[in-house]
Amino acid sequence: MYKKQIIGMIDIGSNTVRLAVYQITENGAFRVIDQGRWPARLSQKLTAGGELPRESVDELAEVLLHFKRICRMHRTTRIKAVATAAIRQAANREQALARLTEVTGLTIELLSGEDEARFGSLAMLRTMDVEDGFVVDIGGGSTEITLLRDRKIVSSVSFPFGCVNTSRRFGMKDEPVPPAVMERAVSELAAQLRSEPWIRSHPGLPLIGLGGTLRSFAKISQRSIDYPLSNLHGYEFPPLALENALQTLAPLGVEKRRKVPGLSKDRADVIVPGLLILQAVVQACQASRVVVCGAGLRDGIFFDACLPAEEVFLSSRQVLEDSIRNLSALYPTVPQAHLEQVNRLALSLYDSLAPEASLPPSSRVLLDAASRLFRIGSMIDVGDNADHTFYILMHAHWNGLGHREMLLTAAIASYKGPGAMRSRLVPYKALLREGDFERISKLGMLLQLAAALDRSESQGIASLDITVERSRQLTLSAAANHPLHVEMMEVETLAKDFKKSWGLSPVLSVSTLAPPPR
């Protein structure tokens, strides 16, 4: 049983102070309902003696009070605030934290580097299906690296360098960054990374990146190639793209960097040092690819503090399962029993017909997801359910599938025929591969047939025997609790389109079960 609550999470980072307001509903659904950010640059404000000046602490307090007012407006049941590297590294951290509490009334937890690595890894594990890999979280004043094997933390470390203090250390100001400075920075960063031999002991694993540097780079990369999705979570790129980005950005002064499409103005001065850190980590890990994780520290703390402990993901499959459950709970549009019946029927049809259709093994996972979400658009309008379902599934935050698989699932869930499907997919053609149109059509028609078999939404079919006759007739012999007049009409209506896709003509025959004795 879940407790309805609204929680504010404040992350006092070395570069940026961030707020996320989470809502948890009584049925267990959760989402972010508001968020805010402030480019505090705390690492830049540390004095030569390593102290955070009083005026900087008071400025930070005003930001926290602003975030607190936002939380009050949402009637949060509690606010959790944490501080990271800049305050952790400050010589006067106890006094700074005491002053912040005095002014704001907030109790602020000072996280260790190990805490940051753990929460960052938890955020990734609960939102991505990665089994093995490295996780890197590049902040303003520290960088955390974690090694995962079989979705368990094997090793982790926090280094005292981030994009802000690296910029300061190597004098990267408003001017272009000379190649010699970049070489010296990467060399020194690499030397620090060598202090942890396990980082170099697992070549070829993917590197999952958290933090503003990764998100900023992903935005730049997406804009440069006219990527059809704005979703950063799950976006991946080869290590060579990182080198190309540095060659483009480093020769520019900060003012010119601010005009680079996709790069926010307040990150223009720290993007190069951030990417240099990322480059050093990629080289040290010998990563095969880099994948962006849109979740971060706040999400990891939220998962740890607010969701039941038994929901810790033991398998990558559970990430998708939980996302489907969360979306269904956020948008309860039709009786769950109907969705479960359509799901069972769709998978039964798939298991009977797919072996001869040469469909990729992942097709069953996509049909499973689509058959549980195909009515989600009816929360906006029943008549245009297909259009709204496609839009929601392409723009809502759900996890466990890559961008292409998410697109295929949305197309299957909203399938109403090849013409409408091709029209919806035009903006996303860069993500598609050969055979995807046929795959969507086949799986979409299976879903259409499954939905027709429960058109009355009464779960009348108790069992279904599926037989492919030599005449290419698909005989569906249903044992039902009541006559299925509506279902028989629906199956007959879509028979012609089903045959075009599968080469089979579905025919529904029904035997009514005897009612139980009174």
C-alpha positions in Angstrom: 0.0 0.0 0.0 1.4 3.4 -1.0 1.1 6.7 0.9 0.0 9.7 -1.1 2.6 12.3 -0.8 4.5 15.1 -2.5 8.3 15.4 -1.8 10.8 18.1 -2.6 14.3 17.1 -3.4 17.1 19.7 -3.4 20.6 18.9 -4.7 23.1 21.6 -3.8 25.7 20.7 -6.4 29.1 22.3 -7.0 27.9 23.8 -10.3 24.1 23.9 -10.1 21.5 23.8 -7.4 18.5 21.8 -8.5 15.0 21.2 -7.3 12.7 18.3 -8.2 9.2 18.0 -6.8 7.9 14.4 -6.9 4.3 13.2 -6.5 3.4 9.7 -5.3 -0.2 8.7 -5.8 -2.2 6.2 -3.7 -2.0 3.6 -6.5 1.8 3.7 -6.5 2.4 6.0 -9.5 5.1 8.7 -9.3 6.2 11.6 -11.4 8.0 14.9 -11.3 5.5 17.7 -11.2 7.9 20.7 -10.9 11.6 21.4 -11.1 14.1 24.3 -10.9 17.7 25.0 -11.3 20.2 27.7 -10.3 23.8 28.0 -11.7 25.4 28.6 -8.3 29.0 27.8 -9.4 30.0 27.1 -5.7 33.3 25.5 -6.7 34.4 28.8 -8.4 33.6 30.8 -5.3 35.9 28.9 -2.9 38.7 31.2 -1.7 42.4 30.5 -1.9 42.1 29.1 1.6 39.3 26.8 0.6 36.5 28.6 2.3 33.0 29.4 1.0 32.5 33.2 1.5 29.7 34.4 3.7 28.1 36.3 0.8 28.1 33.1 -1.3 26.4 31.2 1.5 23.8 33.9 1.9 23.1 33.9 -1.9 22.7 30.1 -1.7 20.3 30.5 1.2 18.1 32.8 -1.0 18.0 30.2 -3.7 17.0 27.6 -1.2 14.3 29.8 0.2 13.0 30.3 -3.4 12.9 26.5 -3.9 11.2 26.1 -0.5 8.4 28.5 -1.6 7.9 26.4 -4.7 7.6 23.3 -2.5 5.2 25.1 -0.2 3.0 26.0 -3.2 2.8 22.3 -4.1 2.0 21.4 -0.4 5.0 19.1 -0.1 4.8 16.7 2.8 8.6 16.9 3.2 11.7 18.4 1.7 15.0 16.6 1.6 18.1 18.7 0.8 21.6 17.3 0.2 25.0 19.0 -0.5 27.8 17.6 -2.5 31.5 18.3 -3.4 31.8 22.1 -3.2 30.5 22.2 0.4 32.2 18.9 1.2 35.5 20.4 0.1 35.0 23.7 1.9 37.2 24.3 4.9 34.3 26.1 6.6 31.6 23.5 5.7 30.2 23.1 9.2 29.7 26.9 9.5 28.2 27.1 6.0 25.7 24.3 6.7 24.8 25.8 10.0 24.2 29.2 8.4 22.0 27.7 5.6 19.9 25.9 8.2 19.6 29.0 10.3 18.3 31.1 7.4 16.2 28.5 5.6 15.0 26.1 8.3 16.2 23.2 6.1 18.3 20.4 7.5 20.9 19.7 4.8 22.6 16.4 4.6 26.3 16.4 3.5 26.9 13.5 1.1 30.2 11.7 0.9 31.6 10.9 -2.5 30.6 7.2 -1.9 27.0 8.4 -1.3 27.0 10.3 -4.6 28.3 7.2 -6.5 25.7 5.0 -4.8 22.7 7.3 -5.5 23.8 7.9 -9.0 24.1 4.2 -9.7 20.7 3.6 -8.2 19.2 6.2 -10.4 20.7 4.5 -13.4 19.7 1.0 -12.4 16.1 2.0 -11.8 15.8 3.7 -15.2 18.0 1.7 -17.6 18.3 -2.0 -18.5 22.1 -2.1 -18.4 23.6 -5.3 -17.0 27.3 -4.5 -17.0 29.1 -1.2 -17.4 30.7 1.8 -15.9 28.7 4.7 -14.5 30.3 8.2 -14.5 28.7 11.3 -12.8 30.6 14.5 -13.7 29.6 17.3 -11.3 31.0 20.7 -10.8 33.5 19.7 -8.1 33.8 15.9 -8.2 33.5 12.9 -10.5 32.2 9.6 -9.4 32.9 6.4 -11.3 31.2 3.1 -10.5 31.7 -0.4 -12.0 28.6 -2.6 -12.3 28.5 -6.3 -13.0 25.2 -8.2 -13.2 23.5 -4.9 -12.0 25.5 -4.9 -8.8 28.0 -2.3 -7.7 31.5 -3.9 -7.7 33.7 -0.9 -7.2 33.2 2.9 -6.9 35.3 6.0 -6.3 34.9 9.7 -6.1 37.6 12.0 -7.6 37.9 15.6 -6.4 37.7 17.1 -9.9 34.7 18.3 -11.8 33.9 20.7 -14.6 34.0 23.8 -12.5 37.2 23.3 -10.5 39.0 21.8 -13.5 38.2 24.9 -15.5 39.6 27.0 -12.6 42.7 24.8 -12.1 43.7 25.0 -15.8 42.8 28.6 -16.3 40.0 27.9 -18.8 38.3 31.3 -18.8 36.4 33.1 -21.6 39.0 32.6 -24.4 39.5 29.5 -26.6 41.2 26.6 -24.9 44.6 25.9 -26.5 45.4 22.3 -27.5 48.4 22.3 -25.1 46.1 23.1 -22.1 43.7 20.3 -23.1 46.6 17.8 -23.4 47.9 18.8 -20.0 44.5 18.5 -18.4 43.7 15.1 -19.9 47.2 13.9 -18.9 46.8 15.0 -15.3 43.2 13.6 -15.1 44.5 10.3 -16.6 47.2 10.1 -13.9 44.5 10.4 -11.2 42.4 7.8 -12.8 45.3 5.4 -12.9 45.2 5.4 -9.1 42.2 3.0 -9.3 43.5 0.0 -11.4 40.0 -1.6 -11.7 39.0 1.3 -14.0 41.3 -0.1 -16.7 40.6 -3.8 -16.0 37.2 -4.1 -17.9 37.7 -2.9 -21.5 34.8 -2.8 -23.9 32.0 -2.1 -21.4 29.5 0.7 -22.1 30.0 4.0 -20.1 26.7 5.4 -18.7 27.0 9.1 -18.1 25.1 11.2 -15.6 25.2 14.9 -15.0 25.0 18.2 -16.8 28.0 17.7 -19.0 26.6 14.6 -20.5 23.2 16.1 -21.0 24.6 19.2 -22.6 26.8 17.2 -24.9 23.7 15.0 -25.9 21.7 18.2 -26.7 24.5 19.5 -28.9 24.9 16.1 -30.6 21.2 15.7 -31.3 20.9 19.2 -32.7 24.0 18.7 -35.0 22.4 15.6 -36.6 18.8 16.7 -36.5 17.9 13.8 -34.2 14.2 13.2 -34.3 13.7 12.9 -30.5 14.4 15.4 -27.8 14.7 12.6 -25.2 18.2 12.6 -23.7 17.7 9.5 -21.6 19.1 6.5 -23.5 20.8 8.6 -26.2 24.1 7.0 -27.1 27.1 8.0 -29.2 30.5 6.5 -30.1 33.6 7.8 -28.3 34.7 9.5 -31.6 31.8 11.9 -31.3 33.4 13.2 -28.1 36.7 14.0 -29.9 34.8 15.8 -32.7 32.9 17.9 -30.2 36.0 19.0 -28.4 37.6 20.0 -31.7 34.6 22.1 -32.5 34.0 23.8 -29.0 37.6 24.3 -27.7 38.7 26.8 -30.4 35.6 29.0 -29.6 35.5 31.7 -27.0 32.7 31.5 -24.4 30.6 34.1 -26.3 30.7 32.0 -29.5 30.0 28.8 -27.6 26.8 30.3 -26.2 25.6 30.4 -29.8 26.2 26.7 -30.4 22.8 25.0 -31.0 21.7 22.9 -28.0 24.2 24.4 -25.5 22.7 26.4 -22.7 24.3 29.8 -22.1 25.2 29.1 -18.4 27.2 26.0 -19.4 29.3 27.5 -22.1 32.3 28.2 -19.9 32.4 24.7 -18.3 31.5 22.4 -21.2 35.1 22.0 -22.5 36.6 21.0 -19.1 33.6 18.7 -18.5 34.1 17.0 -21.9 37.9 16.7 -21.1 37.0 14.8 -18.0 34.6 12.6 -19.9 37.3 12.0 -22.6 39.8 11.0 -19.9 37.3 8.6 -18.3 36.3 7.1 -21.7 40.0 6.4 -22.5 40.7 5.0 -19.0 37.7 2.6 -19.2 38.3 1.8 -22.9 34.5 2.2 -23.2 32.8 0.8 -26.3 30.1 3.4 -26.3 28.7 6.2 -24.2 25.0 6.3 -23.1 23.3 9.3 -21.5 21.3 8.7 -18.4 18.7 11.4 -17.9 18.2 10.5 -14.2 20.6 11.7 -11.6 21.4 12.2 -7.9 18.0 13.6 -7.0 16.3 10.6 -8.6 18.5 8.2 -6.8 17.8 9.8 -3.4 14.1 9.7 -4.2 14.1 6.1 -5.1 16.1 5.2 -2.0 14.0 7.3 0.4 10.5 7.1 -1.0 9.8 3.8 -2.8 9.5 0.4 -1.1 12.8 -1.4 -0.6 11.4 -4.6 -2.2 11.2 -2.7 -5.5 15.0 -2.6 -5.9 15.6 -3.9 -9.4 17.1 -7.4 -9.5 16.8 -7.7 -13.3 16.9 -5.4 -16.3 13.5 -6.6 -17.4 12.0 -5.2 -14.2 12.9 -1.6 -15.4 10.5 -1.9 -18.3 7.9 -3.7 -16.2 7.9 -0.9 -13.6 7.7 1.8 -16.2 4.6 0.2 -17.8 3.0 -0.2 -14.4 3.8 3.4 -13.6 2.4 4.7 -16.9 -0.7 2.6 -16.4 -1.2 4.0 -12.9 -0.7 7.6 -14.0 -3.2 7.3 -16.9 -5.9 4.8 -15.7 -8.2 4.9 -18.8 -9.9 1.5 -19.1 -10.4 -1.4 -16.7 -7.2 -3.2 -16.0 -8.9 -6.5 -16.6 -9.5 -5.6 -20.2 -5.9 -4.7 -20.8 -4.7 -7.9 -19.1 -7.1 -9.9 -21.3 -5.9 -8.2 -24.5 -2.3 -8.8 -23.4 -2.8 -12.5 -22.8 -4.6 -12.9 -26.1 -2.0 -10.9 -28.0 0.9 -13.0 -26.6 -0.9 -16.2 -27.3 -1.4 -15.2 -30.9 2.3 -14.2 -31.1 3.5 -17.5 -29.6 1.4 -19.5 -32.1 2.2 -17.4 -35.3 5.6 -15.8 -34.8 7.8 -18.9 -35.3 7.0 -19.0 -39.0 7.1 -15.2 -39.4 10.9 -14.7 -38.9 10.3 -11.9 -36.4 13.3 -10.8 -34.2 13.1 -12.2 -30.6 12.6 -8.8 -29.1 9.3 -8.5 -30.9 7.5 -10.3 -28.1 8.8 -7.7 -25.6 7.5 -4.9 -27.8 4.1 -6.5 -28.3 3.8 -7.2 -24.6 4.4 -3.5 -23.8 2.2 -2.2 -26.6 -0.7 -4.5 -25.7 -0.7 -3.1 -22.1 -0.5 0.6 -23.2 -2.6 0.7 -26.4 -5.5 2.5 -24.8 -3.5 5.1 -22.9 -4.5 7.9 -25.4 -8.2 7.6 -24.5 -7.5 9.7 -21.4 -7.4 12.6 -23.9 -10.0 11.6 -26.4 -11.4 8.1 -27.1 -12.1 8.9 -30.8 -8.5 9.9 -31.5 -7.0 7.3 -29.1 -4.4 6.1 -31.6 -2.9 9.5 -32.3 -2.8 10.4 -28.6 -1.4 7.0 -27.6 1.5 7.5 -30.1 2.2 11.0 -28.8 2.1 10.0 -25.1 4.4 7.0 -25.6 6.9 9.1 -27.6 7.0 11.9 -25.0 6.2 10.4 -21.6 9.1 9.4 -19.3 9.3 5.7 -19.3 12.3 3.4 -19.2 13.6 0.0 -20.2 13.7 0.4 -24.0 16.1 2.2 -26.3 14.8 5.0 -28.5 14.2 2.8 -31.5 12.4 0.2 -29.5 10.3 2.9 -27.9 9.3 4.2 -31.3 8.4 0.7 -32.5 6.3 0.1 -29.4 4.4 3.4 -29.9 3.7 2.5 -33.5 2.5 -1.0 -32.6 0.3 0.3 -29.8 -1.3 3.0 -32.1 -1.5 0.8 -35.2 -4.7 1.4 -37.3 -3.4 0.4 -40.7 -0.3 0.9 -42.9 -1.2 4.3 -44.2 -1.7 6.0 -40.9 1.4 4.2 -39.5 3.7 5.4 -42.2 2.4 9.0 -41.8 3.2 8.9 -38.1 6.7 7.6 -38.6 7.8 10.1 -41.3 9.5 12.4 -38.7 11.3 9.4 -37.2 12.6 7.7 -40.3 16.3 8.2 -39.2 15.7 5.7 -36.3 14.1 3.0 -38.4 15.8 0.0 -40.1 15.0 -2.2 -42.9 12.0 -4.5 -42.1 10.6 -2.3 -39.4 7.5 -1.3 -41.3 6.6 -5.0 -41.9 7.4 -5.8 -38.3 5.1 -3.0 -37.0 2.3 -4.1 -39.3 2.4 -7.7 -38.2 2.6 -6.9 -34.5 0.0 -4.1 -34.9 -2.4 -6.5 -36.5 -1.9 -9.1 -33.8 -2.8 -6.4 -31.3 -5.8 -5.3 -33.3 -7.0 -9.0 -33.4 -6.5 -9.4 -29.7 -8.4 -6.3 -28.9 -11.3 -7.5 -31.2 -11.4 -10.7 -29.3 -12.4 -8.7 -26.2 -14.2 -5.8 -27.9 -17.0 -6.0 -25.3 -14.4 -5.6 -22.6 -16.1 -8.4 -20.7 -13.2 -11.0 -20.7 -15.6 -13.5 -22.1 -13.0 -15.8 -23.6 -11.9 -18.3 -21.0 -9.6 -20.2 -23.4 -8.5 -19.9 -27.0 -7.3 -22.6 -29.3 -5.3 -21.3 -32.3 -4.9 -23.4 -35.4 -3.5 -22.5 -38.9 -5.3 -24.6 -41.5 -3.8 -25.7 -44.8 -6.3 -23.4 -46.5 -4.5 -20.5 -44.7 -7.4 -20.0 -42.4 -6.6 -18.9 -38.9 -9.1 -20.8 -36.8 -9.7 -19.2 -33.4 -11.8 -21.7 -31.3 -12.9 -19.9 -28.1 -14.5 -21.4 -25.1 -16.5 -18.4 -23.7 -18.5 -17.5 -20.7 -21.2 -16.0 -22.9 -21.9 -15.6 -26.7 -19.4 -13.3 -28.4 -21.6 -11.7 -31.1 -19.7 -8.3 -31.0 -16.3 -10.1 -31.0 -17.3 -12.2 -34.0 -18.3 -9.1 -35.9 -15.1 -7.3 -35.1 -12.9 -10.3 -36.2 -14.8 -10.5 -39.5 -14.4 -6.7 -40.0 -10.6 -6.8 -39.7 -10.1 -10.2 -41.5 -9.1 -8.6 -44.8 -6.5 -6.4 -43.3 -5.1 -9.2 -41.2 -4.7 -11.4 -44.3 -2.7 -8.7 -46.1 -0.3 -8.6 -43.2 -0.1 -12.3 -42.2 -1.5 -14.2 -45.2 -4.1 -15.7 -42.9 -7.8 -15.3 -42.7 -9.0 -15.3 -39.1 -12.3 -16.9 -38.2 -13.7 -17.0 -34.7 -15.8 -19.9 -33.6 -17.4 -20.0 -30.1 -18.5 -22.6 -27.7 -20.3 -21.3 -24.7 -19.4 -22.8 -21.4 -22.1 -24.1 -19.1 -22.8 -21.8 -16.2 -21.6 -22.9 -12.8 -24.2 -24.7 -10.6 -26.0 -22.4 -8.2 
